[in-house]
Amino acid sequence: MKNLRREYDQQGYVIARKAIDPALAAETVQHVHWLCKRNPGVRPEHLHHHLLARDPFMHRLVGDERLADMAEQFLGPNIALFAAHYIAKPPGDGRAVQWHQDGSYWPLEPMEVTTLWVAGTASTIENGCMRVLPGTQNAHLHKRRELIDLDSEKYVLGVGIRPDQIDDSDAVDLELNAGDVSIHNPNIIHGSNANTSDQWRVGLTLRYIPTTTWVKKENHENILVRGKADPDVKNAYAPRPKYIPGENMPFKGDRDFQK
């Protein structure tokens, strides 16, 4: 695996091609459809961490050695997952993600976090791939009070940076194939357009932190991925879930979660 850090530090993002195998990427797509059937009132762009923190497949995925190795390049050997979120855009009416910086929303101290965006399907200009403004990882981090409310029926997050503060003339479209991973800084300004194509766009955001970062959110369950929890940081960790046939989505390796 190539060293990702230099390009990431220069641009605020980097792409790792063929980071996971096609079979695992396909399982993330299956997981989205399984979750949608289990949660019929939830749009596929809003499959958030509370639905995933005790899911055996999610534990298997976030702890995959290939993803953990990438996260370790940025965070060191003691790694946790602070949040997972599927932003799956269905064909025809998949919602846009307004321009924003992840760090504006996150209750982390310090703001040491790296996002791995895992492509379950191809992510293209036509189906609403992520777009980034290179170099903006060095810009001012907007506080929540500086953001504006937007139409939640049109945009995934509902709040974002004022449009008159954005110059998107240098925006880069991060087109990915299934199994590719893009990695981005919490300060970089990014977003995505609506999916008006006839194809699904399934992406999974995995927000990894060192275990020295405190998640300032009561009763929030992190996932310990690698190494050890820090005894001086009062983070809570979800227990390793047990795979129960009929209650959890079957996946390759589910037997390891039956023990």
Summary of the structure (lengths in Angstrom):
residues: 259
radius of gyration: 17.4
end to end distance: 31.6
largest distance: 54.6
contacts: 827
relative contact order: 0.25
helix: 26%
strand: 28%
